């Protein structure tokens, strides 16, 4: 479980960067940012599990990947809102 937390925190930063890159480079509409972040979280969690099989049960890894992606989308939108004020 501790390893999942250690991987999840930097993954949120990577997810924010990838979503922002998709929005700027490919014209991704804002409404698709959260679903893309969730999908990227799951993909990154899957890659982490494949590279380290003893990371934890698959369901736990995937759910934490989803949580990481969704929290990344919330971190970015919340930070953007605060920066505007």
C-alpha positions in Angstrom: 0.0 0.0 0.0 2.8 2.4 0.8 4.3 1.9 -2.6 1.0 2.8 -4.2 0.9 6.1 -2.4 4.5 6.8 -3.4 3.7 6.1 -7.1 0.3 7.9 -7.0 1.6 11.3 -5.9 4.0 11.8 -8.8 1.5 10.1 -11.2 -0.9 13.0 -10.5 1.7 15.5 -11.8 2.3 13.4 -14.9 -1.4 13.1 -15.5 -1.9 16.9 -15.2 0.9 17.4 -17.7 -0.4 14.9 -20.2 -4.0 16.2 -20.0 -2.8 19.8 -20.5 -0.6 18.7 -23.4 -3.6 17.0 -25.0 -5.7 20.1 -24.6 -3.1 22.4 -26.1 -1.7 20.1 -28.8 -4.8 18.2 -29.9 -7.5 20.7 -29.0 -9.1 18.4 -26.4 -12.4 20.0 -25.2 -12.4 20.8 -21.5 -15.3 18.4 -20.9 -13.1 15.5 -21.8 -10.3 16.5 -19.4 -11.6 14.6 -16.4 -12.4 11.3 -18.3 -8.9 11.5 -19.9 -7.3 12.0 -16.5 -9.1 9.0 -15.1 -8.1 6.8 -18.0 -4.5 8.0 -17.8 -4.5 7.2 -14.1 -5.7 3.6 -14.8 -3.1 3.2 -17.6 -0.3 4.4 -15.4 -1.4 2.2 -12.5 -1.5 -0.8 -14.9 2.0 0.0 -16.1 3.2 0.3 -12.5 1.6 -3.1 -11.6 3.1 -4.8 -14.7 6.6 -3.5 -13.8 6.2 -4.5 -10.2 3.9 -7.4 -9.7 4.1 -7.4 -5.9 2.7 -3.8 -5.8 -0.7 -5.1 -4.6 -3.9 -6.7 -5.7 -5.1 -5.7 -9.2 -8.4 -4.2 -8.0 -6.6 -2.0 -5.4 -4.0 -0.8 -7.9 -6.6 0.1 -10.6 -8.9 1.9 -8.1 -6.0 3.9 -6.8 -5.0 4.7 -10.4 -8.5 5.9 -11.0 -8.4 8.0 -7.8 -5.0 9.4 -8.8 -6.4 10.5 -12.2 -9.5 12.0 -10.8 -7.6 13.8 -8.1 -5.2 15.1 -10.7 -8.1 16.7 -12.7 -9.4 18.2 -9.5 -6.0 19.5 -8.5 -5.6 21.2 -11.8 -9.0 22.8 -12.0 -8.9 23.9 -8.4 -5.5 25.4 -8.8 -6.6 27.2 -11.9 -9.6 28.6 -10.1 -7.5 29.9 -7.2 -4.9 31.4 -9.7 -7.6 33.4 -11.4 -8.8 35.1 -8.2 
